[in-house]
Amino acid sequence: MKKILLIILMFTIFLNAGITLPDNFESNFKQTITNDKGKVIKYSGRVYFKADRETFLDKFNQPMVLSSKLFKWIYSSPTKKDVCSDGTQIIIIDHDLEQISKYLIDDGLDLEKVLNVAKKISRKDYKAVYKNIEYLITMDKNNHLSKIFYVDNLDNKVRIVFLNMNYNNPNFKNSNLECPENSNYDVIEE
């Protein structure tokens, strides 16, 4: 559970790195986590992302834009989980355990620093170092997200490969981002 939470936090960091992302995307993914003893866990599923922007007038009648990055990871193998975030909270719905876990994202996470450190290292590769973790990010020939690789604080090697990436889908359904909670599941809030 903690590994998945860390991966989601790292992906949130990535979404704020020096790479231009679309207003929305959806993709299949394959994720491999290899621990320091060589044990490999393979996950697969689908991910949805949307940059949500809302404009309103402040008390001085000046336009203000609030933005958030919404995403939902649907893990289909080896376990069934939905992981949703609005950038403030992460909700993990584990269908196999019939459990819902809710976490607030650490306030100490400084996404602006990640923005400042992401560097292009080749035509399609980027590198970012944040809090002593190095991220390697690969874009495909269309400049769409293709791969992310990093070693986390627990010395796990994490590799995420995106397949059939679809950027700026005009028919993107906001309902794909919903994380409906089953009232029969146990709820854990941390």
C-alpha positions in Angstrom: 0.0 0.0 0.0 2.8 2.4 0.9 4.6 1.6 -2.3 1.6 2.5 -4.4 1.0 5.7 -2.4 4.7 6.7 -3.0 4.3 6.0 -6.7 1.2 8.2 -6.9 3.0 11.0 -5.1 5.9 10.7 -7.5 3.6 10.8 -10.5 2.0 13.9 -9.0 5.5 15.4 -8.9 6.1 14.3 -12.5 3.0 16.1 -13.7 4.5 19.3 -12.4 7.9 18.8 -14.0 9.3 20.8 -16.9 7.3 18.8 -19.4 4.3 20.2 -21.2 1.3 17.9 -20.7 -2.1 18.1 -22.3 -5.4 19.1 -20.8 -6.2 15.4 -20.5 -4.9 12.0 -21.3 -5.7 8.4 -20.9 -3.5 5.4 -21.3 -2.9 1.8 -20.5 0.1 1.2 -18.3 2.5 -1.5 -17.1 4.3 -0.9 -13.9 7.2 -3.0 -12.5 8.6 -2.6 -9.0 11.8 -4.5 -8.2 12.9 -4.5 -4.6 16.5 -4.5 -3.4 16.4 -8.3 -3.1 15.4 -8.7 -6.8 11.7 -9.6 -6.2 9.6 -8.2 -9.0 5.9 -7.2 -8.8 4.2 -6.4 -12.1 1.0 -4.2 -12.2 -1.1 -3.2 -15.2 -4.2 -1.1 -15.7 -5.4 2.2 -17.1 -4.7 5.8 -16.1 -6.8 8.9 -16.7 -5.5 12.5 -16.2 -7.2 15.9 -16.5 -5.9 19.4 -15.7 -8.9 21.1 -14.2 -8.9 25.0 -14.3 -11.6 27.2 -12.8 -11.6 31.0 -13.2 -13.4 33.3 -10.7 -13.2 36.9 -9.5 -11.4 37.8 -6.3 -12.6 40.4 -3.8 -10.9 43.1 -6.0 -12.8 41.9 -9.0 -9.6 40.5 -10.5 -9.7 37.1 -12.3 -8.1 34.3 -10.4 -7.4 30.8 -11.9 -7.5 27.8 -9.6 -6.0 24.7 -11.2 -5.7 21.1 -10.0 -4.5 17.9 -11.6 -6.9 15.1 -11.3 -6.0 11.5 -12.0 -7.3 8.0 -11.6 -5.2 4.8 -11.8 -7.3 1.7 -12.3 -5.1 -1.3 -11.4 -6.5 -4.5 -13.0 -3.6 -6.9 -12.3 -2.5 -8.5 -10.0 -5.0 -6.9 -7.7 -8.0 -4.7 -8.4 -7.6 -1.1 -7.1 -8.7 2.4 -8.0 -6.4 5.2 -6.9 -7.7 8.7 -7.3 -6.3 12.1 -6.5 -7.1 15.8 -6.8 -3.6 16.9 -5.7 -4.7 17.3 -2.1 -6.0 13.9 -1.2 -5.4 10.3 -2.4 -8.1 7.7 -2.2 -7.2 4.1 -2.7 -10.1 1.7 -3.2 -8.9 -1.9 -2.8 -11.6 -4.1 -4.2 -9.9 -7.4 -3.2 -9.7 -6.3 0.4 -13.0 -4.3 0.3 -11.2 -1.4 1.8 -11.0 2.4 1.2 -7.9 4.3 2.4 -7.7 8.1 2.4 -4.5 10.0 2.7 -3.8 13.7 2.7 -0.8 14.6 0.5 2.1 15.8 2.6 2.1 19.6 2.8 5.9 19.5 2.8 6.1 18.4 -0.8 7.4 21.4 -2.8 6.2 20.8 -6.4 7.7 24.1 -7.5 11.2 22.9 -6.9 10.6 19.9 -9.1 9.5 22.3 -11.9 12.8 24.1 -11.5 15.0 21.0 -11.6 13.6 19.0 -14.5 16.1 19.1 -17.4 16.0 17.8 -20.9 19.0 15.4 -21.3 18.3 14.1 -24.9 15.8 14.6 -27.6 13.2 12.5 -25.8 14.5 12.1 -22.2 14.3 14.3 -19.1 15.9 14.0 -15.7 14.7 15.5 -12.4 16.3 15.2 -9.0 14.0 16.0 -6.1 14.6 15.2 -2.4 17.6 13.0 -3.4 15.5 10.9 -5.9 16.4 10.9 -9.5 13.6 10.5 -12.1 14.2 9.6 -15.7 11.3 10.4 -18.0 11.0 9.4 -21.6 8.6 11.0 -24.2 7.6 9.2 -27.4 8.1 10.5 -31.0 4.9 12.6 -30.6 6.3 14.1 -27.4 3.8 12.1 -25.4 4.6 10.5 -22.1 6.1 7.1 -22.6 8.1 5.9 -19.6 9.1 6.9 -16.0 11.9 5.3 -14.1 13.2 6.0 -10.6 14.5 4.3 -7.4 12.4 5.2 -4.4 13.5 5.8 -0.8 13.1 2.1 -0.1 15.5 1.2 -2.9 12.7 -0.1 -5.1 13.3 0.3 -8.8 10.0 1.6 -10.3 9.4 1.5 -14.0 6.1 2.7 -15.5 5.5 2.3 -19.3 2.5 3.9 -20.9 0.8 2.2 -23.8 -1.7 3.6 -26.4 -1.4 7.1 -25.0 -4.3 9.4 -26.0 -3.6 13.1 -25.5 -6.3 15.8 -25.5 -9.2 13.5 -26.2 -12.1 15.8 -27.2 -14.5 13.0 -26.0 -12.7 12.7 -22.6 -15.3 11.7 -20.0 -15.0 13.3 -16.6 -16.8 10.3 -15.2 -13.5 8.3 -15.8 -12.0 10.3 -12.9 -14.8 9.5 -10.4 -13.8 7.2 -7.5 -17.1 6.0 -6.2 -16.9 4.5 -2.7 -18.7 1.3 -1.9 -20.6 1.8 1.4 -19.9 -1.8 2.3 -16.1 -1.3 2.3 -14.1 -0.5 5.4 -12.7 3.1 5.5 -9.3 4.0 6.8 -8.3 7.7 7.0 -4.8 8.7 7.8 
